[in-house]
């Protein structure tokens, strides 16, 4: 039997964070217009989804301080 896959970070952010779907649409359009690779878009979206899920807000709505706090949090996790 097949095991049910867990939702990706992007799928979770799309479902749980207001405004993330709008951000995803804007980025998809921008990357397409500018000829960026789909893999680059996927990497950007995964990172933004992690940020959005951590802060429970769309990254577009975060203050500089909130983003810096998140980056500090990630840096500390990496060094543990």
Secondary structure per residue as TSV (DSSP state, phi and psi in degrees):
chain	resnum	aa	ss	phi	psi
A	1	X	-	360.0	154.8
A	2	X	-	-86.5	139.2
A	3	X	-	-88.7	135.5
A	4	X	-	-69.6	130.0
A	5	X	-	-74.8	144.3
A	6	X	-	-75.9	147.9
A	7	X	-	-65.2	146.1
A	8	X	-	-70.8	168.4
A	9	X	H	-59.3	-40.4
A	10	X	H	-65.1	-42.6
A	11	X	H	-63.3	-39.6
A	12	X	H	-64.4	-45.6
A	13	X	H	-63.9	-40.7
A	14	X	H	-58.5	-39.5
A	15	X	H	-82.5	-29.7
A	16	X	H	-107.8	-21.1
A	17	X	S	-113.3	117.4
A	18	X	T	-59.9	132.4
A	19	X	T	91.1	-11.6
A	20	X	H	-67.9	-36.6
A	21	X	H	-63.0	-37.2
A	22	X	H	-64.5	-44.4
A	23	X	H	-60.9	-43.3
A	24	X	H	-61.2	-43.3
A	25	X	H	-63.1	-45.6
A	26	X	H	-61.4	-44.4
A	27	X	H	-66.0	-41.8
A	28	X	H	-59.5	-45.0
A	29	X	H	-64.4	-45.6
A	30	X	H	-62.8	-44.1
A	31	X	H	-65.6	-37.9
A	32	X	H	-65.1	-47.4
A	33	X	H	-60.6	-39.6
A	34	X	T	-89.1	3.2
A	35	X	T	70.4	25.7
A	36	X	-	-78.7	152.8
A	37	X	-	-70.5	148.5
A	38	X	H	-61.2	-34.7
A	39	X	H	-66.3	-34.3
A	40	X	H	-66.1	-43.4
A	41	X	H	-60.0	-45.6
A	42	X	H	-61.3	-40.3
A	43	X	H	-65.8	-44.0
A	44	X	H	-59.9	-48.0
A	45	X	H	-63.2	-38.4
A	46	X	H	-63.3	-44.4
A	47	X	H	-65.1	-42.7
A	48	X	H	-67.5	-33.9
A	49	X	H	-65.4	-41.0
A	50	X	H	-62.0	-44.3
A	51	X	H	-62.1	-46.9
A	52	X	H	-62.3	-42.3
A	53	X	H	-68.6	-37.6
A	54	X	H	-65.5	-40.7
A	55	X	H	-95.2	-10.1
A	56	X	T	57.4	35.2
A	57	X	S	-150.7	154.5
A	58	X	-	-63.7	137.4
A	59	X	G	-55.8	-26.7
A	60	X	G	-64.1	-23.6
A	61	X	G	-100.1	4.2
A	62	X	-	-89.3	146.8
A	63	X	-	-78.9	163.7
A	64	X	H	-58.6	-39.8
A	65	X	H	-63.9	-40.3
A	66	X	H	-65.2	-40.6
A	67	X	H	-67.2	-42.7
A	68	X	H	-63.8	-38.3
A	69	X	H	-62.5	-41.4
A	70	X	H	-63.6	-44.9
A	71	X	H	-62.9	-38.7
A	72	X	H	-63.6	-42.9
A	73	X	H	-57.4	-46.5
A	74	X	H	-64.2	-40.6
A	75	X	H	-62.3	-42.1
A	76	X	H	-68.2	-37.0
A	77	X	H	-63.0	-38.9
A	78	X	H	-65.6	-33.2
A	79	X	H	-89.6	-2.6
A	80	X	-	-82.9	360.0
